[in-house]
């Protein structure tokens, strides 16, 4: 059935005949840092949305005015830049549904704040400290080494350092940026990564960035009830819907090492379609509200 419709922000039509069902589809926008646009995500999500018959508007994070926002039902964001956070904040101020929300991404971006959030939520985490290399050297006793040192904000895994003594820590050629340090939790060379899409939790064993053997490969594993509970607790603590939790399984239970917003979901079967279904459900819910 076709019907004549007035000008609508949800379709690229202005008074011409269009199928009524097309006008009813919510408009989903994808927002990403410039360096993330071509990554596995959000590119896979956009492709799956288009295969499902949904437009996937690509928002320019550097468009300070957010010119297209008044036509959007839902924004899915990948990135942590000031431009992405500013545009998300503007959209939320207009009442637009966003995933993840600006405050949640900002909290994860600050590794020290993220570790405090995990600790305050009762999630087991290694002992940690943040600040300058000198202040971190005073925070750990000799018996607490080795420790893992990371930049407070940067996402570059190449900057991870496993440090075995205080002297080694003080000798690090570290740039003049704040750092975060955690006590090292030994594993078998693999980290366990929990990937979350809304209420669904998936798990991958992935080679450790610090201790994996050459040629190690990732593989998907089943999600036990304790791991599912850990993932959901992290989601509630941060207010995240698309995220991952890196952890190490110990005899006493899993220990969370890090939380990241909107990961790439590499290795998760049909991840693109699962993300698209999640986005469509959230957009329809936002339309109803």
Secondary structure, DSSP 8 states (H G I E B T S, - for coil): -EEE----TTSS-SSSEEEHHHHHS--EEEEE-GGGTTSHHHHHHHHHHHHTT--EEEEETT-TT-TTGGG-SEEEEE--SHHHHHHHHHHHHTT-EEES-HHHHHHHHSHHHHHHHHHHTT--B--EEEE-HHHHHHHS-GGG--EEEEESS---GGG-EEE-SHHHHHT----SS-EEEEE----SSEEEEEEEETTEEEEEEEE-TTT--TT---EEE---HHHHHHHHHHHHHHT-SEEEEEEEEETTEEEEEEEEES---TT-TTHHHHHHHHHHHHHHHHHH-
